[in-house]
Amino acid sequence: MNNKGFITSALLYGILSLFLILVLETVSILGNRKLANDKIKESVLNDVQTLTTNPTCFTVETNSRNNLTITNYSDTCDKTVFIPESLNGQTIDAIGPNAFNNKKIINITIKSNIIEIDSTSFNENDGITFYIQTPPNQINKSPWGAKNAIVKWDY
């Protein structure tokens, strides 16, 4: 092997070694800090809780609890939906029949304020991913009319 080949090999070996040391050290640090993952998750959930979809995207009605039920979602709004906790100072606590019917929603985040979801609320939103931030026993466990849905309970 000539000097150029040796120098190139040594340089590549050094770079690879440095990369592995940095990666393994990072993995070791994260591995030793289980709480770090919990804090990251908590931070992300806090950020998600502040996100909402434009309130004008929702049509609502007052329900028997004197709260709001979402009855429709505009076709022109985002396909990633964050259900707000309230509109105009009134709590949203339900999603009504066919409220998101055939809206081609990709994913939706439903916070703990929702206590009722109709079994047909998400008809024709096949493949949707639900991020539910409420205890599973608070609302019925179902994809609410969507086929091939993924439901992730995170509370």
Order of alpha helices (4+ residues) and beta strands (2+ residues): alpha-alpha-beta-beta-beta-beta-beta-beta-beta-beta-beta
